[in-house]
């Protein structure tokens, strides 16, 4: 069983990931972007989504 | 309630509530880019006051875990305090999802329960749908008011007020002692219960509706009078019986032509339940008879 501190940490991590993914998506919407810049942003977004899935898996294991 | 009648422009603003300012900034930027006007608050108490002073708010996005004043508590207060704004659409976005909080949010008529991080496209889509539903409900509100519902609600409120006055005047009774009621009061109570049962029997000749079916019909009538929609899952929670039983009751009532299921035009994943004209007429007859009996026994 996770402690309250761990739960709070996972909650805060999801909020931080919201800020990361949201800002990356906002950058993706902005113009103009080179193909290389788009690639970098896509990689950052994919990694953030992977982290979010990991956090959710940890939260589910605590249910 | 007079706000239902006196209207200016349809509500179109989005209130964002999250104790994390960086999250609010992202939401505002994403929704702003989609053309939505947002009000962002990190303090739930201030958010509550903003809602009170700003009737142009149509949609609220709430975080659940906030210091001092949680999102569910705020949602509960919104439903009580702003019952006269049935168009208000509330969405929950949480960093710590759980089945219990999802059920609680659904019971309080939250229209979405999302987990952070929410993709920008999804956030824009759900807010767009919620705004559409809010404006449809806002537009429908004058029809509800003109149909005489508000007058009826006031009559029922008057009767409830009389009941409260009578109850306040009663002497407290110890639970292990028989109530010291006079015979006339007991007879009056028995007569009312008997009239209620008779009204039920008389309404659907030859059909004995189970108690859970009545719960469903009453909940549907209440949501309709409040100008709100209710989903199949929301109705199942209100039926006070196992979900499988509630689903069966909903199907039975639909077969009787009293209620109908309807796909939400703004979100095909959601199935709403509404009263049919026949069902509404039956329930109006029933409520009128109950109100008449109540008045006769109370006044």
Boltz contact constraints between the chains, C-beta under 6 A:
constraints:
  - contact:
      token1: [A, 11]
      token2: [B, 65]
      max_distance: 6.0
  - contact:
      token1: [A, 11]
      token2: [B, 95]
      max_distance: 6.0
  - contact:
      token1: [A, 11]
      token2: [B, 96]
      max_distance: 6.0
  - contact:
      token1: [A, 14]
      token2: [B, 95]
      max_distance: 6.0
  - contact:
      token1: [A, 14]
      token2: [B, 116]
      max_distance: 6.0
  - contact:
      token1: [A, 15]
      token2: [B, 20]
      max_distance: 6.0
  - contact:
      token1: [A, 15]
      token2: [B, 23]
      max_distance: 6.0
  - contact:
      token1: [A, 15]
      token2: [B, 95]
      max_distance: 6.0
  - contact:
      token1: [A, 15]
      token2: [B, 116]
      max_distance: 6.0
  - contact:
      token1: [A, 17]
      token2: [B, 117]
      max_distance: 6.0
  - contact:
      token1: [A, 18]
      token2: [B, 23]
      max_distance: 6.0
  - contact:
      token1: [A, 18]
      token2: [B, 116]
      max_distance: 6.0
  - contact:
      token1: [A, 18]
      token2: [B, 117]
      max_distance: 6.0
  - contact:
      token1: [A, 19]
      token2: [B, 22]
      max_distance: 6.0
  - contact:
      token1: [A, 19]
      token2: [B, 23]
      max_distance: 6.0
  - contact:
      token1: [A, 19]
      token2: [B, 26]
      max_distance: 6.0
  - contact:
      token1: [A, 21]
      token2: [B, 117]
      max_distance: 6.0
  - contact:
      token1: [A, 22]
      token2: [B, 26]
      max_distance: 6.0
  - contact:
      token1: [A, 25]
      token2: [B, 120]
      max_distance: 6.0
  - contact:
      token1: [A, 26]
      token2: [B, 29]
      max_distance: 6.0
  - contact:
      token1: [A, 52]
      token2: [B, 117]
      max_distance: 6.0
